[in-house]
Amino acid sequence: MPRLDGTGPSGQGPLTGRGMGPCGGGRGMGWGRGYGCGLGRRFYTKKEESEMLKDEAAALEEELKAVKERLAEINRPAAR
């Protein structure tokens, strides 16, 4: 993330790069979603961590919903 603002290399959000930056350890093996930066450097309260995990779960559920919708769209028989 060139500006270190969480927008990814093209401004398209996290998980859009190759993990080559500081959050990915510079080896292309980042965890995505910013886990490489921050979590190890700051101690979160249980309440803060709980809120972060709830937000992450909601984001993952939305992403899974979009994937399932796309799969259904792809697998739908073509109309003639």
C-alpha positions as CSV (number, residue, x, y, z in Angstrom):
1,M,0.0,0.0,0.0
2,P,1.9,3.0,-1.3
3,R,0.2,5.5,1.1
4,L,-0.1,3.0,4.0
5,D,-3.8,3.8,4.1
6,G,-5.3,0.4,3.6
7,T,-6.4,1.1,0.0
8,G,-4.1,-1.4,-1.7
9,P,-1.6,-0.7,-4.5
10,S,-4.3,0.5,-7.0
11,G,-6.7,2.0,-4.5
12,Q,-9.0,-1.0,-4.7
13,G,-8.8,-2.2,-1.1
14,P,-6.9,-4.9,0.8
15,L,-5.9,-8.2,-0.8
16,T,-5.4,-6.6,-4.3
17,G,-1.6,-6.6,-4.2
18,R,1.0,-9.3,-4.0
19,G,1.9,-8.9,-0.4
20,M,5.3,-7.4,-1.3
21,G,5.0,-4.4,1.1
22,P,5.7,-4.1,4.8
23,C,2.5,-5.7,5.8
24,G,3.3,-8.8,3.8
25,G,6.8,-9.0,5.2
26,G,8.2,-8.1,1.7
27,R,8.1,-11.7,0.7
28,G,4.7,-12.0,-1.1
29,M,3.3,-14.0,1.8
30,G,1.2,-11.4,3.6
31,W,-1.8,-12.4,5.5
32,G,-3.9,-9.8,3.7
33,R,-6.3,-7.5,5.4
34,G,-3.5,-5.8,7.2
35,Y,-2.7,-8.5,9.8
36,G,1.0,-8.1,9.0
37,C,1.0,-4.5,10.2
38,G,-0.4,-3.4,13.5
39,L,-1.6,-6.5,15.4
40,G,1.8,-7.4,16.5
41,R,2.7,-3.9,17.4
42,R,-0.3,-2.9,19.5
43,F,-2.0,-4.7,22.4
44,Y,-5.8,-4.7,21.9
45,T,-8.3,-5.1,24.7
46,K,-10.7,-8.1,24.4
47,K,-13.5,-5.7,23.5
48,E,-11.4,-4.1,20.7
49,E,-10.4,-7.5,19.4
50,S,-14.0,-8.7,19.6
51,E,-15.2,-5.8,17.5
52,M,-12.4,-6.3,15.0
53,L,-13.3,-10.0,14.6
54,K,-17.0,-9.2,14.3
55,D,-16.2,-6.7,11.5
56,E,-14.0,-9.3,9.8
57,A,-16.6,-12.0,10.1
58,A,-19.2,-9.7,8.5
59,A,-16.9,-8.8,5.7
60,L,-16.2,-12.4,5.0
61,E,-19.9,-13.3,5.1
62,E,-20.5,-10.6,2.5
63,E,-17.7,-11.8,0.3
64,L,-18.9,-15.4,0.6
65,K,-22.4,-14.3,-0.4
66,A,-21.1,-12.5,-3.5
67,V,-19.1,-15.6,-4.5
68,K,-22.1,-17.9,-4.1
69,E,-24.2,-15.5,-6.1
70,R,-21.6,-15.5,-8.9
71,L,-21.4,-19.3,-8.9
72,A,-25.2,-19.5,-9.2
73,E,-25.1,-17.0,-12.0
74,I,-22.3,-19.0,-13.9
75,N,-24.0,-22.3,-13.4
76,R,-27.5,-21.1,-14.4
77,P,-28.6,-22.7,-17.7
78,A,-28.4,-20.3,-20.6
79,A,-31.7,-18.9,-21.8
80,R,-32.6,-19.7,-25.5
